[in-house]
Amino acid sequence: MNINLEIGYEQLPMFPHLLSVQPTAQYKLQLRYDDGTEGVADVSHLAGRGVFRQWDEDDLFFQVKIDPETNALVWNDMLDLDPDSLYLQIKGLTFEQFKASRKQPAHAAD
């Protein structure tokens, strides 16, 4: 039995690139993406849980940066967040809704 594990990356929707992050309050981040989307993401549901307990040490939460290689939000070597999930939160979309919104219309036959 052959199992094809190849992923058609050309079929996956591309998320916008995160341009800036600014903590505005405890566990809230003002984010701006290259498609013009801007908004505040609330990450309070992570606070105090697992590695995210570190946010409360030395005001670490307010030291967030964007990793230039991965585009992830980073605080230190052990703490990062995917900007794509925060983009969906700001837009109020599920991944399926985002994917559907990115589908290109079929070109009319010539």
Secondary structure, 3 states (H helix, E strand, C coil): CCCCCCCCHHHCCCCCCEEEEEEEECCEEEEEECCCCEEEEECHHHCCCHHHHHHHCCCHHHHCEECCCCCCEEEECCEEECHHHHHHHHHCCCHHHHHHHHCCCCCCCC
